[in-house]
């Protein structure tokens, strides 16, 4: 019984840093071009990670002044320990772009 208890404590000790690992995320969005009906924009995300991660879900949610999501960007990212940078380009309707007042970036790393 003592061996089982010691194994459990060892496993808990080894797993705790993984559970406490956090990522710091910074996101920047820039309008690149505006056409008659469409807007082209770029997004740039920097993640500081204290652990390597194989699959993290990145979501940039573009919202109106009431907090309703009007548009979103989804990416699956692989993180290395330290600084990670990602970027991309998107196109949305000009009408949607005009209604966007804020964007919220979330990063969900399960494993």
Secondary structure by P-SEA (a helix, b strand, c coil): caaaaaaaaaaaaaacccccbbbbbbbbbbbcccccccccbbbbbbbbccccccbbbbbbbbbccccccccbbbbbbbbcccbbbbcccccccaaaaaaccbbbbbbbbcc
